[in-house]
Amino acid sequence: MKSRPEIKAQAKAAYKANTGVSIGAYIVYLLVVGTVSGISFGAGAVILAPVLMVGFSFFTIRLYRGEPLSIGDIFSSAFDNFGRKLGGMLWMGLWTYLWSLLFIIPGIIKALAYSMTPYILANDTNVAATDAIKLSMRMTNGHKGKIFVFMLSFLGWELLSVLTFGILDLVFVGPYRAASMAGLYIELKQNAIDNGIISAAEFAGQRV
């Protein structure tokens, strides 16, 4: 499994090779999510925002892998098999909320455990909605501390973004961070397969 610096280096290289479309996709994603979240007193936040997150996850996976990119990938992925993706994201949100009722720390730990769910729903298209969260928990078992540190490693960049009134986030930090998180998913998935934690067949939707 690649180290944190190696994952971030590949993500940064992928961003630099696709700067325009990366920035465009990130801005479009934020604008659309912000818009739909205000529709019908927030109903859009429940119905559309979760699947758009899956669609953006799909885009960032392709970005990290160096595959052909289009902003439209966000929407084609989001609305393909819409019910499965919505169900998986709502299931993840429900469990995250329930664990958060047991105070902050349990909620954070479970949020880290469930953090790969959007990527699984985006990339492993035959995995059932309720199985995605289970695979995420198995992938992240023993790695939640690393994931937490991985996320914290962007704190300096995020503080700089605040100083630029969010401009730096739009043109660099956001796309770079998103590509890095996609890279973390790819590495955790491969690690799980290589170490016999999860079989490739399970990622193909087969229950063993």
Secondary structure, 3 states (H helix, E strand, C coil): CCCHHHHHHHHHHHHHHCHHHHHHHHHHHHHHHHHHHCHHHHHHHHHCHHHHHHHHHHHHHHHHHCCCCCCHHHHHHHHCCHHHHHHHHHHHHHHHHHHHCCCHHHHHHHHHHCCCHHHHHHHCCCCCHHHHHHHHHHHHCCCHHHHHHHHHCCHHHHHHHHHCCCHHHHHHHHHHHHHHHHHHHHHHHHHHHHCCCCCHHHHCCCCC
